[in-house]
């Protein structure tokens, strides 16, 4: 990642979801505003929010979209397979929790190979189903080379849950193997919950990538 680009992390309740704000050349891409969308908007006041992107449609990743979109006017992007799921973020989910509000229908649906541009950074969409049918990873290119937003597809030494509706263990294992083959080892993986890791570390220690 270029030294001119920056990343802010907002850890939002109730289950400590990582919401990221990637800033490049005066533009911001917000990834996974899972709750407290109005408070995230306050933290970004004065900045040009170009995109709001969700790595998947679970409420803890999209519950803050409606408020953030209302405050910034930024378009909301998600994979088509998770768009309907996101519209239930304000309802009590299988986990027993609900979040700020239902997400709106997307302004842009994302698919394999699409590119989201923010400032001088680019993020290539990699489809990684398994945690949900529409899970994606955003692989940095341009000045974002060396970082990737992986949502709940991968956790250090593990992977996201597949026991919720739409989860698929075989699919997530295939997604992880593909990530290990296609994402450069020196890439920093920005996780949906908890600390970041690197692809090199996961290739060496994560049994689900072997």
Buried (B, 14 or more C-beta within 10 A) or exposed (E): BBEEBEBBEBEBEEBEBBBBBBBBEEBBBBBBBBBBBEBBBEEBEEBBBBBBBBBBBBBBBBBBBBBBBBBBEBBBBBBEBBBEBBBBBBEEBEEEBBBBBBBBEBEEBBEEEBEBBBBBBBBBBBBBBBBBBBBBBBBBBBBBBBBBBBBBBBBBEEBBBBEEEBBBEEBBBBBBEBBBEEBEEEBBBBBBBEEBBBBEBBBEEBEBBE
